[in-house]
Amino acid sequence: MSVTGATDFQAPADSSFVCEVFEIGDCRLTADCDWRAVARFMLDAESKIDLNGHKLYVNGLYGDGEITGGEFDLTTDDASRVSSPTTFHSNTKAANLFNNNFTRAGTDSNRRIIVANANLPLVVDYDFGEATYVDEYALYVGPDYCLRTPRRWNVYGSDDGSSWTLLDSRTVLDIGDSALCRRYRIAAPAAYRRYRYESTEAIAPADGFFEMVQIEYGDSRTTGELHVNVPEGETAKNASVLLTGKLKFVKEGAGTFIATKSGQTYCGGTEIVAGLFQDGTYGFNAPLGNAGAITIGPEGRFDMRNGAFFGYPFVLAGGVVSSSAEFTGSGRTIPSLTLTADSLFDATHTFGLVADTKNKENHPSALDLGGHTMDVIIGGGGKAFRLKNTYATNGTIRVTQCAEGGIFSFIYTAVRAETVDFEIKGEVRVHCPTTVRNLALDESVSTATEAAQAQTMRSVVYVLGTFKTATTDFPNVRMMDGSVLDLRDGQGAFAVESTSEADSGLSFADGATVMLDLRGRRFVNGDYVITWQTPPENLASLKFKAYGRSPYTFSTDAGGVRVFSGMVISIR
């Protein structure tokens, strides 16, 4: 069935309207439409559907053509509406921020603005000519120099150009991959004639310059939603349908959807309500539009196969994010991840949050746990869950499965005396449950001073299962009651530099009984298996026992833990 040339079209509501393939020409929705009665939704090459702020429900997504949610940007390329007191660099001008030139094509004079940091703040006003409702704005950052992107900014509204109302204020660690844009919501929107964008600082002030490409002001109330259902056991693939404008893509159904169409420009974000969502292409090619987060619901799973989603912010709302491919290089995997509910991070294959190593000082990855728990599955044989140059806040990381040889990898590098790139702040706990017996903690060598580490590494790794490490240089690890310290691969005594929870080192929970795994090793009675410079303050409450079928018993003193064969009677 084919319908073409219609300006207003509604699919028949009659449930008997069923066909295998439904081809449609141009149409503009005037209400929410449910076309799931069509077994397979297909667009021909000349088709265009304007959602016009409504919701469209379909089965699959096939064919060619275009689906748009309507234009987000309310601004125009009329340079007379733009004004700025800022001094610009390299013949760029304020009007460039509203000329809709997003690509690398063109010269510096028309595709972006450049401002010397000495000439900040950047202040740019846009005059709509009449009161215009704006509840979101989008920022497109420079495609060439990500260190020049904005770190701090404010957005204002005004009716007369003299009295300004602050609408939004932001300070960010990382605006995101330079090939994408980011949209921001205004908490208390209203209609103003003039809007002002003011930025006071770049990501890397030492670079000397500030750079941006575009600013858009929009009204999200008319964002259209495309709901694509894929039934269980089926696979749908979008190879050619272009998604544009104020469109939000929603994946539904227990089946699999594969995104292979590159160059998508829709800006309403992507939500995976249920089923599996995969990438079918490689590279920084915007398969999910040029703005908006990827949100994974409780019954959804996002599988990164080819790296086409590098640079998108992720929101875990109870779902699963995984990778069926190994990401072991230095490039970015997920630049930012926010939890809005307890969720699962599947690192069966090496996967994690990794900042751009070339710019890690100023572009760390961000992990906002939101007070929730992120369960982590780690594969074996050297597979790793990696947090590299990552800022993590407020919540719990809990390793629930770890195969033999799996690694929880903390990697950070000190870049200034007072800070390091990898930093955990607030109430963050990394758990290794008693069911996990194979976890190794791998931390790269840091050039940070001990004082800097004590200042910045505020995390505690709470070990409830087995802890194994090849180095004593690790963040604060606290052995809990019933935990196991695996010393099978060591030689000599395991040296603990600090037993205080206030410092980086190894500490023990009050009253804990800690199992020492020494299988395969031989000792002389009285040898130290653990040494410390300062005994734990709670030493009198601690007990150490041999793990497995081992003849060893232990005693403690000011120097550490000694091993003996047979019974030891300790008098304190």
C-alpha positions in Angstrom: 0.0 0.0 0.0 1.4 3.4 -0.9 0.1 6.8 0.1 1.8 9.8 -1.4 1.3 13.6 -1.6 -0.8 13.8 1.5 -0.3 16.8 3.8 -2.3 15.4 6.6 -2.6 11.7 7.0 -3.9 9.3 9.6 -3.4 5.5 9.3 -6.8 3.7 9.6 -7.7 2.9 13.2 -9.4 -0.3 12.1 -7.4 -3.2 13.6 -8.1 -5.1 10.4 -5.7 -2.8 8.6 -2.9 -5.3 8.2 -0.3 -5.7 5.5 3.2 -7.0 5.2 4.8 -3.8 3.8 3.5 -0.2 4.2 5.1 2.4 1.9 4.1 6.1 2.4 5.0 9.3 0.7 5.1 12.8 2.3 2.8 13.3 5.3 2.5 15.5 8.3 1.0 14.1 11.5 -1.8 16.0 13.1 -2.1 13.6 16.1 -0.3 10.6 17.6 -0.4 7.7 15.2 -0.1 4.0 15.8 0.8 2.1 12.7 2.0 -1.1 14.4 -0.8 -3.0 12.6 1.6 -2.9 9.7 3.9 -5.9 10.0 6.8 -4.1 8.4 7.0 -0.4 8.1 8.8 0.9 5.0 9.6 4.3 3.5 10.3 4.8 -0.2 13.2 7.0 -1.3 11.0 10.1 -1.8 9.1 9.8 1.4 9.2 12.3 4.3 7.2 12.1 7.5 7.0 15.2 9.7 6.0 14.1 13.2 5.0 17.6 14.0 5.5 17.2 17.7 3.5 13.9 17.8 4.3 10.3 18.5 4.5 7.7 15.7 4.5 3.9 16.6 5.8 1.5 13.9 7.1 -2.0 13.5 10.7 -2.0 12.4 12.2 0.7 10.2 13.0 -0.1 6.6 13.5 1.5 3.2 14.8 5.0 2.6 13.3 8.5 3.0 13.3 10.8 6.0 11.5 11.1 9.3 11.8 14.5 11.1 10.5 15.6 14.4 10.3 19.2 13.3 13.0 21.9 13.5 14.5 22.4 16.9 16.4 25.6 16.2 14.2 28.7 16.4 17.0 31.0 15.3 17.8 32.0 11.8 21.0 33.0 9.9 20.0 36.6 9.9 23.2 38.3 11.1 21.3 41.5 12.1 19.8 39.6 15.0 23.2 38.9 16.5 25.3 41.3 18.6 28.4 40.9 20.8 30.8 43.2 22.6 33.5 40.5 22.5 36.7 40.8 20.4 37.0 37.8 18.1 40.1 36.2 16.6 41.1 35.1 13.1 38.4 37.2 11.3 35.6 35.2 13.0 32.4 36.9 14.1 29.4 36.4 16.4 27.0 35.7 13.6 28.9 32.5 12.8 27.2 30.9 15.9 23.8 31.1 14.2 24.6 30.5 10.5 23.9 26.7 10.6 27.3 25.8 9.3 28.1 22.7 11.4 30.7 21.0 9.1 34.4 21.1 8.8 33.9 22.7 5.3 34.6 26.4 4.9 37.1 28.7 6.4 37.6 29.9 9.9 35.8 33.1 9.1 32.4 31.5 8.6 32.3 28.1 10.3 33.1 28.9 14.0 34.2 31.6 16.4 37.6 31.9 18.0 38.3 34.1 21.0 41.6 34.6 22.8 41.2 33.6 26.4 42.4 37.1 27.3 39.3 38.5 25.6 36.8 36.3 27.5 34.1 36.4 28.6 32.3 35.6 25.3 29.0 37.4 25.3 26.6 36.9 22.4 23.0 38.2 22.2 20.3 36.9 19.9 17.2 39.0 19.2 14.1 37.1 18.1 12.2 40.4 17.5 9.3 39.2 19.7 8.8 37.2 22.9 9.8 33.6 22.1 9.4 30.6 24.4 12.7 28.7 24.8 13.1 25.7 27.1 16.3 24.1 25.7 19.4 25.2 24.0 22.2 23.3 22.1 25.9 24.0 21.9 28.0 22.7 19.1 31.7 22.6 20.0 34.8 23.0 17.9 35.6 20.1 15.6 39.3 20.6 15.7 40.4 21.8 19.1 38.4 20.1 21.9 40.5 21.8 24.6 39.0 25.1 23.5 35.4 24.2 24.3 33.5 25.9 27.0 33.7 24.9 30.7 31.6 27.6 32.4 28.7 29.5 30.9 25.4 31.3 31.7 22.3 31.8 29.6 20.1 34.8 30.2 16.7 36.2 28.9 15.6 39.7 28.5 12.6 41.7 27.1 14.4 45.0 26.7 18.1 44.2 26.4 18.9 46.0 29.6 17.5 43.9 32.4 18.6 40.2 32.2 17.2 37.2 34.0 19.6 34.2 34.6 18.0 31.1 33.0 20.8 28.5 33.3 24.3 28.2 34.6 26.7 25.4 33.9 30.2 24.1 34.8 31.2 20.9 33.1 34.1 18.6 33.1 33.7 17.7 29.5 31.2 19.0 27.0 31.6 15.7 25.1 33.1 14.5 21.8 33.8 17.4 19.5 31.9 15.8 16.7 28.6 16.1 18.6 26.5 18.8 20.3 24.9 18.8 23.7 21.4 20.0 24.6 20.6 21.6 27.9 17.3 22.1 29.6 16.2 25.4 31.1 14.6 24.7 34.5 12.2 27.6 34.5 11.6 28.6 30.9 9.6 31.6 29.8 9.2 33.7 26.6 11.8 36.4 26.1 12.6 38.5 23.1 16.4 38.4 23.6 18.7 35.6 24.8 22.3 35.9 25.9 25.0 33.3 26.0 28.0 34.1 28.2 31.0 31.9 28.6 33.8 32.8 31.0 36.2 29.9 30.7 37.5 27.2 28.3 38.2 23.6 29.1 41.9 24.2 28.9 42.8 27.9 29.5 46.4 27.2 28.9 45.7 26.5 25.3 45.1 30.2 24.9 41.9 30.2 22.8 38.2 29.6 23.2 36.2 28.1 20.3 32.6 27.2 19.4 30.6 26.4 16.3 26.9 26.9 16.8 24.3 27.9 19.4 20.6 26.9 19.0 17.6 27.9 21.0 14.6 25.7 20.8 11.1 24.7 22.2 11.1 21.0 23.2 7.3 20.9 23.6 7.0 20.1 19.9 9.6 17.3 19.8 8.3 14.3 17.9 8.9 10.7 19.1 9.5 7.8 16.8 8.7 4.5 18.6 10.1 1.5 16.8 8.9 -1.9 17.9 10.8 -5.0 17.2 9.0 -8.2 18.3 10.8 -10.9 20.2 13.0 -13.1 18.0 13.2 -10.6 15.2 15.9 -8.2 14.0 15.3 -4.8 12.4 18.1 -2.7 10.8 18.0 0.9 9.8 20.4 1.2 6.9 19.0 4.2 4.9 16.2 6.1 6.7 17.4 9.6 7.7 16.2 10.9 11.1 16.3 14.6 11.5 15.2 17.6 13.6 13.5 17.5 17.0 13.1 13.7 17.0 13.4 11.3 19.9 14.1 7.7 18.9 12.5 5.1 21.2 13.4 1.4 20.7 10.6 -1.0 22.0 10.0 -4.7 21.9 12.1 -7.7 22.9 13.8 -8.0 19.5 17.1 -6.6 18.2 17.5 -3.2 16.5 20.8 -2.5 14.6 21.7 1.1 13.7 23.8 1.3 10.6 22.8 4.6 9.0 25.5 7.2 9.5 25.2 10.9 9.5 21.9 11.1 11.5 21.1 14.6 12.7 18.2 14.2 15.1 18.7 15.8 18.4 16.1 14.4 20.8 18.1 11.6 22.2 17.7 7.8 22.1 15.8 5.6 24.6 16.0 1.8 24.7 12.9 0.7 26.5 13.3 -3.0 25.9 15.3 -5.5 23.9 18.7 -5.2 22.4 20.2 -2.2 20.5 23.4 -2.6 18.6 25.6 -0.5 16.3 26.3 -1.9 12.9 29.0 0.5 11.7 32.3 1.9 12.9 33.6 5.4 13.7 32.5 8.8 14.9 29.6 8.9 12.4 26.7 10.0 14.5 24.4 6.9 14.1 22.2 8.3 16.8 22.0 11.9 15.9 24.1 14.9 16.9 22.8 15.5 20.4 21.0 13.8 23.2 21.9 11.0 25.6 21.4 7.2 25.1 19.0 6.2 27.9 18.7 2.4 28.7 15.6 1.4 30.5 15.1 -1.6 32.9 14.3 -4.1 30.1 16.8 -2.6 27.6 20.4 -3.6 26.7 22.8 -1.5 24.7 25.6 -3.4 23.0 28.5 -1.5 21.6 30.1 -3.6 18.8 32.0 -1.3 16.5 32.6 1.9 18.4 30.1 4.0 16.5 28.8 5.4 19.8 32.0 6.8 21.1 31.2 10.3 22.4 27.6 9.9 23.3 26.6 10.4 27.0 24.8 7.3 28.5 22.1 7.2 31.1 21.5 3.8 32.8 17.9 3.7 34.0 18.0 0.1 35.2 19.2 -1.4 32.0 22.4 -3.0 30.7 25.3 -1.6 28.8 27.8 -4.0 27.3 30.3 -4.5 24.5 30.7 -7.6 22.4 34.0 -6.3 21.1 37.3 -5.6 22.9 38.0 -1.9 23.4 41.6 -2.0 24.5 43.0 1.1 22.7 43.6 4.5 24.1 40.5 6.1 22.6 37.4 7.1 24.4 34.8 4.4 25.0 32.0 6.1 27.0 32.8 9.7 27.9 30.0 10.0 30.5 27.6 7.7 32.3 24.8 8.6 34.6 22.8 6.2 36.7 19.1 7.0 37.5 18.5 3.5 38.9 20.5 0.4 39.9 21.9 -1.0 36.6 24.4 -3.4 35.1 27.7 -2.7 33.3 28.8 -5.9 31.4 32.5 -5.9 30.9 32.7 -9.6 29.9 34.8 -8.1 27.1 37.3 -5.4 28.0 35.1 -2.2 28.3 34.7 0.8 30.5 34.9 4.6 30.8 38.1 5.9 29.2 38.9 9.5 28.5 40.7 10.8 25.4 44.3 10.1 26.5 45.6 13.0 24.4 43.5 15.4 26.4 43.0 13.5 29.7 44.0 16.4 31.8 41.1 18.4 30.7 38.7 15.8 29.2 38.2 13.2 31.9 35.3 10.7 31.7 32.5 11.3 34.1 30.6 8.6 36.1 27.7 9.9 38.1 26.3 7.0 40.1 23.5 9.1 41.4 23.3 7.3 44.7 22.6 4.0 42.9 24.5 0.7 42.6 26.2 -0.3 39.3 26.8 -4.0 39.2 29.8 -5.0 37.0 30.5 -8.3 35.3 34.1 -8.9 34.3 35.4 -11.5 31.9 38.4 -13.7 32.6 41.8 -14.2 30.9 42.9 -10.6 31.3 39.6 -9.0 30.4 39.1 -5.7 32.3 36.5 -3.2 33.5 38.4 0.0 33.0 38.1 3.4 34.6 40.7 5.5 33.1 41.0 9.2 33.8 37.5 9.1 35.2 35.7 11.2 37.8 33.2 9.0 39.7 30.6 10.3 42.2 28.0 9.3 44.7 27.1 5.6 44.6 28.3 2.0 44.7 30.2 0.0 42.1 29.7 -3.7 42.9 31.5 -6.5 41.0 29.0 -9.4 40.9 30.9 -11.7 38.6 34.5 -12.0 37.7 36.0 -14.9 35.8 39.5 -16.2 36.4 42.0 -13.6 35.5 39.5 -10.7 35.4 40.8 -7.2 36.2 39.2 -4.1 37.7 41.5 -1.5 36.3 42.0 2.0 37.8 44.4 4.0 35.6 45.2 7.6 36.3 48.1 10.0 35.8 49.0 13.0 37.9 49.2 16.1 35.9 49.7 18.7 38.6 51.0 18.5 42.1 47.5 19.0 43.6 45.4 16.8 41.4 45.2 13.6 39.4 43.1 12.8 36.3 41.4 9.7 37.9 39.5 10.8 41.0 36.7 9.3 43.0 34.8 11.7 45.1 32.1 11.2 47.7 30.4 8.0 48.8 31.8 5.6 46.2 32.2 1.9 47.1 33.7 -0.8 45.0 32.3 -4.2 46.2 33.7 -7.7 45.5 31.0 -10.0 46.9 31.8 -13.4 48.5 30.8 -15.1 45.2 33.6 -13.3 43.4 36.9 -15.2 43.9 39.0 -14.0 41.0 39.2 -10.2 41.1 42.6 -8.5 40.5 43.1 -4.8 41.0 45.4 -3.2 38.5 46.5 0.4 38.9 49.0 2.2 36.8 52.0 3.9 38.3 51.2 7.4 39.2 53.6 10.4 39.3 51.4 12.0 42.0 53.0 12.7 45.3 51.8 10.7 48.4 50.2 13.9 49.7 48.3 14.4 46.4 47.1 10.8 46.5 45.9 11.2 50.0 44.1 14.4 49.1 42.4 13.1 45.9 41.9 9.4 46.3 38.9 9.4 48.7 37.5 6.1 47.6 37.3 2.9 49.6 37.5 -0.5 47.9 35.4 -2.6 50.2 36.5 -6.3 49.6 33.9 -8.8 50.6 35.4 -11.6 48.4 38.9 -12.2 47.2 41.5 -9.4 46.7 44.6 -10.0 44.6 47.0 -7.4 43.4 50.5 -7.4 41.9 51.4 -4.1 43.5 51.0 -2.3 46.8 50.4 1.0 45.0 46.6 1.0 45.0 43.7 3.2 46.3 42.4 2.5 49.8 41.4 -1.1 50.1 39.5 -2.2 53.1 39.3 -5.9 53.9 35.9 -6.8 55.3 35.0 -9.7 57.6 35.3 -13.0 55.7 37.4 -11.6 52.9 40.3 -13.3 51.3 43.8 -11.8 50.6 45.3 -13.9 47.8 49.1 -14.0 48.2 49.8 -17.1 46.2 51.8 -15.3 43.5 53.9 -13.2 45.8 57.5 -13.6 47.0 58.4 -12.7 50.5 56.2 -10.6 52.6 53.3 -8.5 51.3 54.3 -4.9 52.3 51.5 -2.6 53.4 52.6 1.0 53.3 49.7 2.2 55.3 47.0 0.6 57.4 45.0 3.8 57.8 41.7 4.3 56.0 42.6 7.9 55.7 45.5 7.1 53.4 45.9 5.0 50.3 46.8 1.5 51.4 45.3 -1.6 53.0 43.1 -1.5 56.0 40.9 -3.9 57.9 37.3 -3.6 59.2 36.9 -3.6 63.0 36.6 -7.2 64.2 37.3 -8.7 60.8 38.5 -12.2 60.2 40.6 -12.1 57.1 41.6 -15.3 55.2 45.1 -15.5 53.8 45.5 -17.6 50.7 49.0 -19.0 50.7 48.5 -22.2 48.8 51.5 -23.4 46.9 54.0 -21.3 49.0 56.5 -22.5 51.6 57.6 -20.6 54.7 59.9 -21.0 57.7 58.2 -20.6 61.0 58.1 -17.0 62.1 58.4 -15.5 58.6 56.4 -12.4 57.9 53.7 -12.9 55.2 52.4 -9.3 55.7 54.5 -6.4 56.9 53.4 -2.9 57.9 55.2 0.2 59.0 52.5 1.1 61.5 50.2 -1.5 63.0 46.4 -1.1 62.4 44.8 0.8 65.2 42.2 -2.0 65.5 44.8 -4.8 65.5 43.6 -6.3 68.7 40.2 -7.0 67.1 41.5 -8.7 64.0 42.0 -12.4 63.2 43.9 -14.0 60.4 43.2 -17.5 59.2 44.5 -19.7 56.4 42.3 -20.1 53.4 41.7 -23.6 52.1 43.4 -26.7 53.3 46.5 -25.1 54.7 48.5 -26.1 57.8 49.4 -22.5 58.6 48.4 -20.4 61.6 49.2 -16.7 62.2 50.2 -14.3 64.9 50.4 -10.5 64.7 52.8 -8.0 66.1 54.1 -4.4 65.5 55.9 -5.6 62.4 53.1 -7.4 60.7 51.6 -10.9 60.4 53.8 -14.0 60.9 53.2 -17.5 59.7 53.7 -20.7 61.6 53.0 -24.4 61.0 50.9 -25.8 63.8 49.2 -24.0 66.8 50.2 -20.6 67.9 49.4 -19.3 71.4 49.6 -15.6 71.4 49.6 -13.7 74.7 48.9 -10.0 74.5 
